[in-house]
Amino acid sequence: MVGAVVARGRRVLGEGCHEIVGGAHAEVAALAGAGDARDATLYASLEPCHHTGRTPPCTAAIRGAGVSRVVYWAAEPGTVEGGGAGWLRRRGMTVDGPFGDRGEWAVENPFFFHAPARPRPWLALKLAVSLDGRIAPAGGQRVWLTGEESRCEVHRLRAGFDAILVGRGTWEADDPQLTARGSVTPRVPPVRVLLDRRGRVPARMRALSAADGARAIVATSRGAATALRRRLGDAADIVAVPDGPGGLDLGALLARLREGGVTSVLCEGGGAVGGSLLADALVDRIYLFVAPVLIGSDGVPAFPPAVTGDGPGASVRAGGWQARTDPVRFGNDTLIVLDRRV
């Protein structure tokens, strides 16, 4: 999520990125690749950190390597990790940055810049919809709306998230694996989160036995937690969540996930869960895969009236969202990405 380049003049000496939590930061990786970095310039997408956490401070590595100038794009959002630019300037180094503003930084790297400020993970909602805004025919009959190209893109999206969330209707109907498959290998296999208010999820579900090593979490009500924990054993972590107006309190669940180290969630839960998340203003981005089909007015709407009308739940309407990029074609389908206006 952070990159760095060491250069002398127009010659690139080394480059690196922060590949995994606890691993070398981008600046340190770039310096290692550069070898002799004396009097060179280090370019980084993030202000060098100035604290000892899982790794030593990058500022010390930069100064020790003899770098003469640092150019960085975004300011470090953490209060503990920040202050690296000022520390280097006070020791005589030329430091240029930051550039742009926090809004631009958050768009490019939403997981990172969201995490320090919110008590919940950054959350994206993925929906496959028809041209008339339906996600399924009447009665919730399960059909493939989108084509193979779109499904491959969904697997690529999954690989970038810490967790994948689905509701009861989805896991009952589809028995999904909730794994990231295809050409992109996830840095860490995403955690699978199943909503199960009544504690009925069967132990044989594929999401509880996938071979990728990721843990599964089943979120249930406090009254059902003990029996579900006894029945599933080690197949999943059971998280007891208080009830909300229409089911589980999803805000409380997201806070628990954040406490457990989950910083980003992709919800593929369908209309009911998506509608609840939207009504509670818990969605930061929407991935709409629009298929060239019509279902009809009796189909299941992607956005229920509770999140499109007036009042506090009216979160999907003109002015509340903005296009993240131009629409992109995947086979016969079109992907529209919307970000919440902040």
Secondary structure per residue as TSV (DSSP state, phi and psi in degrees):
chain	resnum	aa	ss	phi	psi
A	1	M	-	360.0	-9.1
A	2	V	-	-131.7	137.7
A	3	G	E	-125.3	156.9
A	4	A	E	-148.5	149.5
A	5	V	E	-135.2	134.6
A	6	V	E	-106.8	127.7
A	7	A	E	-139.5	150.5
A	8	R	E	-120.7	110.2
A	9	G	T	65.2	-126.7
A	10	R	T	-100.2	7.4
A	11	R	E	-97.7	122.3
A	12	V	E	-79.3	124.7
A	13	L	E	-96.4	-34.1
A	14	G	E	-166.8	155.0
A	15	E	E	-147.4	156.5
A	16	G	E	-164.0	168.9
A	17	C	E	-142.0	163.1
A	18	H	-	-84.1	103.8
A	19	E	-	-84.5	-33.1
A	20	I	S	-155.2	146.7
A	21	V	T	-57.9	129.1
A	22	G	T	92.9	-12.6
A	23	G	S	-88.4	178.2
A	24	A	-	-59.0	138.1
A	25	H	-	-71.7	164.1
A	26	A	H	-57.6	-41.6
A	27	E	H	-63.3	-42.8
A	28	V	H	-66.6	-40.8
A	29	A	H	-64.0	-40.7
A	30	A	H	-67.5	-40.1
A	31	L	H	-64.5	-37.9
A	32	A	H	-63.8	-37.5
A	33	G	H	-74.8	-23.1
A	34	A	H	-78.9	-29.8
A	35	G	S	76.1	-107.0
A	36	D	-	-82.9	108.1
A	37	A	-	-110.1	16.5
A	38	R	T	-62.9	134.1
A	39	D	T	62.1	18.2
A	40	A	-	-92.3	171.6
A	41	T	E	-109.2	134.4
A	42	L	E	-107.1	122.1
A	43	Y	E	-103.9	130.0
A	44	A	E	-137.8	148.4
A	45	S	E	-77.8	-15.0
A	46	L	E	-134.8	144.9
A	47	E	-	-53.3	131.4
A	48	P	-	-57.8	137.5
A	49	C	-	-75.1	155.1
A	50	H	-	-133.4	60.3
A	51	H	S	-157.6	161.4
A	52	T	-	-102.1	113.3
A	53	G	S	-124.0	-115.9
A	54	R	S	-71.2	-23.8
A	55	T	S	-132.9	163.0
A	56	P	-	-66.5	166.1
A	57	P	-	-65.6	138.0
A	58	C	H	-67.9	-29.5
A	59	T	H	-59.3	-40.3
A	60	A	H	-65.9	-39.2
A	61	A	H	-66.2	-38.8
A	62	I	H	-66.3	-47.1
A	63	R	H	-66.7	-39.3
A	64	G	H	-66.9	-25.6
A	65	A	T	-81.2	-8.0
A	66	G	T	82.7	16.8
A	67	V	-	-62.3	138.8
A	68	S	-	-97.9	-21.5
A	69	R	E	-147.6	141.6
A	70	V	E	-123.7	132.1
A	71	V	E	-121.9	123.4
A	72	Y	E	-133.8	153.7
A	73	W	E	-90.8	-53.5
A	74	A	E	-113.9	144.8
A	75	A	-	-75.3	143.6
A	76	E	-	-63.6	122.3
A	77	P	-	-77.9	-19.2
A	78	G	-	-79.1	137.0
A	79	T	T	-71.4	-32.4
A	80	V	T	-77.7	-41.7
A	81	E	T	-79.8	-19.4
A	82	G	-	-75.3	-179.3
A	83	G	-	90.9	2.5
A	84	G	H	-65.1	-38.3
A	85	A	H	-63.5	-45.3
A	86	G	H	-64.2	-39.5
A	87	W	H	-61.3	-42.7
A	88	L	H	-69.1	-38.8
A	89	R	H	-63.1	-40.8
A	90	R	H	-65.4	-15.8
A	91	R	T	-104.3	19.1
A	92	G	T	88.6	5.3
A	93	M	-	-87.3	144.3
A	94	T	E	-78.1	122.9
A	95	V	E	-130.5	123.6
A	96	D	E	-115.4	127.3
A	97	G	-	142.3	168.7
A	98	P	-	-83.4	166.7
A	99	F	-	-117.2	158.5
A	100	G	S	69.5	-161.5
A	101	D	-	-136.3	173.1
A	102	R	H	-61.1	-33.0
A	103	G	H	-61.2	-42.4
A	104	E	H	-66.1	-42.2
A	105	W	H	-62.2	-43.1
A	106	A	H	-66.0	-34.8
A	107	V	H	-65.5	-41.0
A	108	E	H	-76.5	-31.3
A	109	N	S	-141.2	66.6
A	110	P	H	-65.1	-37.0
A	111	F	H	-58.4	-47.5
A	112	F	H	-67.9	-46.1
A	113	F	H	-81.9	-13.2
A	114	H	H	-79.7	-40.5
A	115	A	T	-55.8	-47.2
A	116	P	T	-67.5	-22.8
A	117	A	T	-96.2	-18.4
A	118	R	-	-121.0	148.8
A	119	P	S	-85.4	9.6
A	120	R	S	-132.8	163.8
A	121	P	-	-70.1	159.0
A	122	W	E	-69.7	133.1
A	123	L	E	-127.7	132.7
A	124	A	E	-116.6	141.5
A	125	L	E	-108.9	124.9
A	126	K	E	-106.4	128.2
A	127	L	E	-135.3	138.6
A	128	A	E	-100.5	121.9
A	129	V	E	-129.6	154.9
A	130	S	-	-83.2	174.1
A	131	L	T	-62.7	-27.1
A	132	D	T	-97.9	22.2
A	133	G	S	74.0	30.3
A	134	R	E	-111.2	149.5
A	135	I	E	-107.0	-10.8
A	136	A	E	-165.7	157.1
A	137	P	-	-66.0	172.5
A	138	A	G	-56.5	140.0
A	139	G	G	87.4	-1.6
A	140	G	G	75.9	19.4
A	141	Q	-	-56.1	133.4
A	142	R	-	-84.5	122.8
A	143	V	-	-138.3	152.4
A	144	W	-	-80.1	114.7
A	145	L	-	-84.8	-41.9
A	146	T	S	-99.8	166.3
A	147	G	-	-93.1	-177.0
A	148	E	H	-61.5	-37.5
A	149	E	H	-62.4	-41.6
A	150	S	H	-66.2	-39.5
A	151	R	H	-65.5	-35.6
A	152	C	H	-63.7	-38.8
A	153	E	H	-66.9	-35.0
A	154	V	H	-63.0	-39.5
A	155	H	H	-64.4	-36.5
A	156	R	H	-65.7	-40.0
A	157	L	H	-63.4	-44.4
A	158	R	H	-55.4	-37.6
A	159	A	T	-62.9	-18.8
A	160	G	T	-96.0	-0.9
A	161	F	-	-108.1	154.4
A	162	D	S	-76.0	-30.1
A	163	A	E	-149.3	153.4
A	164	I	E	-121.7	129.9
A	165	L	E	-116.6	133.4
A	166	V	E	-137.9	155.7
A	167	G	-	-96.1	179.3
A	168	R	H	-60.9	-42.7
A	169	G	H	-58.6	-36.9
A	170	T	H	-72.6	-47.9
A	171	W	H	-72.9	-27.0
A	172	E	H	-69.7	-41.7
A	173	A	H	-80.5	-37.4
A	174	D	H	-108.6	-20.3
A	175	D	-	44.6	58.2
A	176	P	-	-75.3	153.3
A	177	Q	-	-77.0	-34.2
A	178	L	-	59.4	40.9
A	179	T	-	-113.2	159.5
A	180	A	-	-94.4	109.5
A	181	R	-	-119.3	159.1
A	182	G	S	117.8	-150.2
A	183	S	S	-78.4	-20.1
A	184	V	-	-105.1	125.3
A	185	T	-	-92.9	124.7
A	186	P	-	-65.6	146.5
A	187	R	S	-55.5	-47.3
A	188	V	S	-136.5	129.2
A	189	P	-	-54.4	132.2
A	190	P	-	-66.4	143.3
A	191	V	E	-66.8	140.8
A	192	R	E	-101.2	124.5
A	193	V	E	-119.1	120.7
A	194	L	E	-113.3	131.6
A	195	L	E	-88.2	128.4
A	196	D	-	-150.8	74.6
A	197	R	T	-57.9	-35.8
A	198	R	T	-96.4	0.8
A	199	G	S	71.1	43.2
A	200	R	-	-111.2	1.5
A	201	V	-	-62.0	130.4
A	202	P	-	-80.1	148.0
A	203	A	T	-67.2	-20.0
A	204	R	T	-81.1	-1.2
A	205	M	-	-60.3	142.7
A	206	R	G	-64.3	-33.1
A	207	A	G	-65.4	-21.5
A	208	L	G	-91.6	-8.5
A	209	S	T	-130.7	15.5
A	210	A	-	-62.7	148.8
A	211	A	T	-92.5	13.6
A	212	D	T	-84.6	-3.7
A	213	G	-	89.8	-8.6
A	214	A	-	-75.0	146.5
A	215	R	-	-80.9	156.5
A	216	A	E	-111.1	143.3
A	217	I	E	-122.9	131.9
A	218	V	E	-113.6	119.0
A	219	A	E	-95.1	126.1
A	220	T	E	-140.1	175.7
A	221	S	E	-75.2	160.7
A	222	R	T	-62.9	-33.9
A	223	G	T	-71.8	-24.3
A	224	A	T	-98.9	-6.6
A	225	A	H	-64.3	-45.3
A	226	T	H	-63.0	-47.8
A	227	A	H	-65.2	-38.8
A	228	L	H	-67.6	-39.6
A	229	R	H	-63.8	-39.3
A	230	R	H	-67.2	-38.9
A	231	R	H	-76.0	-38.9
A	232	L	H	-86.9	-23.6
A	233	G	G	61.2	-127.8
A	234	D	G	-86.1	4.0
A	235	A	G	-68.9	-23.8
A	236	A	S	-159.1	155.6
A	237	D	E	-84.4	130.5
A	238	I	E	-98.7	125.7
A	239	V	E	-115.4	117.3
A	240	A	E	-83.3	126.0
A	241	V	E	-124.0	138.1
A	242	P	-	-64.9	156.7
A	243	D	E	-75.8	147.3
A	244	G	E	-111.8	-171.0
A	245	P	T	-59.0	-38.8
A	246	G	T	-120.8	19.4
A	247	G	E	153.6	-139.8
A	248	L	E	-73.5	150.7
A	249	D	-	-76.5	98.8
A	250	L	H	-69.7	-30.3
A	251	G	H	-63.1	-41.3
A	252	A	H	-66.5	-38.8
A	253	L	H	-62.6	-45.3
A	254	L	H	-63.1	-37.3
A	255	A	H	-63.1	-39.7
A	256	R	H	-64.6	-41.5
A	257	L	H	-62.5	-40.7
A	258	R	H	-63.2	-40.6
A	259	E	H	-61.1	-30.0
A	260	G	T	-87.0	8.4
A	261	G	T	96.3	3.0
A	262	V	-	-82.4	118.6
A	263	T	-	-106.0	-10.9
A	264	S	E	-148.3	139.9
A	265	V	E	-132.8	134.0
A	266	L	E	-107.3	116.0
A	267	C	E	-93.2	123.1
A	268	E	-	-118.6	32.1
A	269	G	-	-82.5	-4.4
A	270	G	-	89.6	-166.8
A	271	G	H	-67.0	-44.9
A	272	A	H	-66.0	-50.7
A	273	V	H	-67.2	-44.6
A	274	G	H	-59.2	-41.6
A	275	G	H	-63.1	-40.1
A	276	S	H	-65.1	-43.1
A	277	L	H	-63.5	-41.4
A	278	L	H	-67.2	-41.9
A	279	A	H	-62.7	-31.3
A	280	D	T	-93.4	9.3
A	281	A	T	56.8	42.9
A	282	L	-	-105.2	4.2
A	283	V	-	-103.7	130.6
A	284	D	S	-101.5	-26.4
A	285	R	E	-147.3	146.9
A	286	I	E	-121.0	125.9
A	287	Y	E	-101.6	110.2
A	288	L	E	-105.4	112.0
A	289	F	E	-95.0	105.9
A	290	V	E	-95.3	119.8
A	291	A	-	-96.9	145.6
A	292	P	S	-79.9	59.2
A	293	V	-	-135.9	159.3
A	294	L	-	-118.4	135.1
A	295	I	-	-105.6	-37.6
A	296	G	-	111.1	161.1
A	297	S	T	-66.6	-18.0
A	298	D	T	-87.6	1.7
A	299	G	S	-74.9	172.4
A	300	V	E	-78.8	119.3
A	301	P	E	-72.2	143.6
A	302	A	S	-66.6	-36.9
A	303	F	S	-123.7	100.7
A	304	P	-	-61.1	160.1
A	305	P	G	-54.3	-29.8
A	306	A	G	-61.6	-22.2
A	307	V	G	-115.0	7.9
A	308	T	T	-121.6	-14.0
A	309	G	S	-87.3	-150.9
A	310	D	S	-91.2	168.5
A	311	G	S	99.8	-178.8
A	312	P	T	-63.6	-22.7
A	313	G	T	-88.2	0.5
A	314	A	-	-81.1	80.1
A	315	S	-	-103.3	-13.6
A	316	V	S	-113.2	94.6
A	317	R	S	-162.2	171.0
A	318	A	T	-57.9	133.3
A	319	G	T	94.6	-22.6
A	320	G	T	-84.2	-20.4
A	321	W	E	-135.4	153.6
A	322	Q	E	-135.1	148.6
A	323	A	E	-66.5	129.0
A	324	R	S	-75.4	-41.4
A	325	T	S	-143.3	175.5
A	326	D	-	-67.9	151.8
A	327	P	-	-57.2	146.3
A	328	V	E	-124.0	136.9
A	329	R	E	-89.9	136.4
A	330	F	E	-128.6	98.9
A	331	G	T	63.8	-124.8
A	332	N	T	-90.8	-2.2
A	333	D	E	-97.5	162.7
A	334	T	E	-126.5	128.8
A	335	L	E	-97.3	125.0
A	336	I	E	-116.3	125.6
A	337	V	E	-111.3	124.2
A	338	L	E	-118.9	134.2
A	339	D	E	-110.6	143.9
A	340	R	E	-66.9	135.6
A	341	R	-	-72.7	135.2
A	342	V	-	-120.8	360.0
